[in-house]
Amino acid sequence: MTYEILKPETLQDAFGLLDTDDPMVRPFSGGTALMLMMKSGIFSPSRLVVLRDIPGLNGIRLEEDGSLWIGALTTLAELEKSDLVAQHAPVVTHALRHLSNRRVRNVARIGGALAHGDPHMDLPPLLSALNAEVIVEGSNQGRRISVQDLVTGYYETSLESNELIVAVRIPSQQSWQSAYRKFTARSADDWPALGVAVSLNASRNEIQDLRLVVGAATERPTRLEQSEGILRQEGRSGLERATEAAMASVEFMDDAHGSSQWKKALLRVELRRAVQEILDRNT
Ligand SMILES: Cc1cc2nc3c(=O)[nH]c(=O)nc-3n(C[C@H](O)[C@H](O)[C@H](O)COP(=O)(O)OP(=O)(O)OC[C@H]3O[C@@H](n4cnc5c(N)ncnc54)[C@H](O)[C@@H]3O)c2cc1C
């Protein structure tokens, strides 16, 4: 396998190198996902465009409106250790502690974690529940895509080949509380068989607004809109009905992590636990 590794020093140069119809040309952030695919023979690149020398893609800052701006090249370990993230989006800090192992977290970047499109990921459903968006730049113009709309299918995203995620924005979580429950078939830091992310704007039993997202058991992070409607109307007393609606509406997939029937049963337990966990904090 021969391929070129190019290291542009500006975004414009990177766009030029990526602007091709060849699907074997890819941006390279931490390389943890790409290297796995290359080693297993699933992906044979013709060109890897390494993003690490491009300035302005690192760091985490709190914006004036209370949102968190996270540069696309921020490693998952930096995210895990960030005081700003712990203070303003603590559910992310907790989830990262069980996202793979320290060696992977030291190398993998948030941009790569969101652009990969593998359904078995923790951050896409979680950041979708937090209503986060990715800030995307391309050779022509930039745009913002909600994390919920970023992954469109099994390893498919709405990114064009010459577009890059340059940052992630998590809106202010003031008055919102969140929980993420990850269920693995093996060790606690394994890839999830099911991930359930819940964000609630609630006081006692009353739920003003909410976002429920299931990942890993489905081809792409899936919003549980019917269940959201039930909980919005009925509060805690609607939990059983909301869980039933989720199980009926989601298309689960069979894979090496477990059968669709098993994942359906897991969703029943984990969705209820995640919602209850937050409501119990408020009583
Ligand atoms: C052993 C192991 C265990 C793992 N366990 C888990 C787990 O439990 N939970 C979990 O969520 N994940 C897990 N992962 C996956 C891991 O989170 C991803 O491999 C990692 O987040 C990808 O980030 P990266 O920077 O290495 O991406 P890369 O490998 O560099 O890229 C991944 C994809 O994104 C594209 N890309 C990269 N950066 C950008 C950008 N800025 N803009 C547009 N496209 C871009 C690349 O072209 C490629 O298609 C595991 C990985 C390994 C190797």
The ligand as a Gaussian input file, in Angstrom:
#p B3LYP/6-31G(d) Opt

LIG

0 1
 C       -8.965000       0.621000      20.733000
 C      -10.046000       1.655000      20.476000
 C      -11.140000       1.704000      21.314000
 C      -12.141000       2.670000      21.119000
 N      -13.224000       2.724000      21.964000
 C      -14.143000       3.713000      21.795000
 C      -15.230000       3.886000      22.706000
 O      -15.405000       3.160000      23.685000
 N      -16.113000       4.886000      22.464000
 C      -15.960000       5.752000      21.407000
 O      -16.761000       6.664000      21.255000
 N      -14.958000       5.611000      20.557000
 C      -14.048000       4.632000      20.728000
 N      -13.020000       4.514000      19.851000
 C      -13.019000       5.360000      18.656000
 C      -12.289000       6.633000      18.879000
 O      -13.086000       7.478000      19.658000
 C      -12.050000       7.209000      17.482000
 O      -11.107000       6.368000      16.844000
 C      -11.503000       8.606000      17.567000
 O      -12.365000       9.457000      18.271000
 C      -11.296000       9.194000      16.190000
 O      -10.592000      10.396000      16.355000
 P       -9.238000      10.637000      15.554000
 O       -8.819000      12.026000      15.826000
 O       -8.233000       9.590000      15.857000
 O       -9.815000      10.493000      14.081000
 P       -9.083000      10.041000      12.747000
 O       -8.768000       8.587000      12.767000
 O       -7.972000      10.973000      12.416000
 O      -10.277000      10.318000      11.699000
 C      -11.511000       9.654000      11.798000
 C      -12.381000      10.058000      10.586000
 O      -12.726000      11.424000      10.669000
 C      -12.189000      12.175000       9.553000
 N      -11.711000      13.437000      10.138000
 C      -10.774000      13.585000      11.101000
 N      -10.707000      14.861000      11.505000
 C      -11.599000      15.555000      10.759000
 C      -12.000000      16.934000      10.721000
 N      -11.476000      17.857000      11.546000
 N      -12.969000      17.296000       9.842000
 C      -13.532000      16.362000       9.002000
 N      -13.187000      15.062000       9.004000
 C      -12.235000      14.656000       9.878000
 C      -11.100000      11.291000       8.982000
 O      -10.873000      11.514000       7.611000
 C      -11.673000       9.903000       9.241000
 O      -12.644000       9.604000       8.269000
 C      -11.999000       3.580000      20.043000
 C      -10.884000       3.534000      19.200000
 C       -9.895000       2.576000      19.419000
 C       -8.691000       2.584000      18.515000

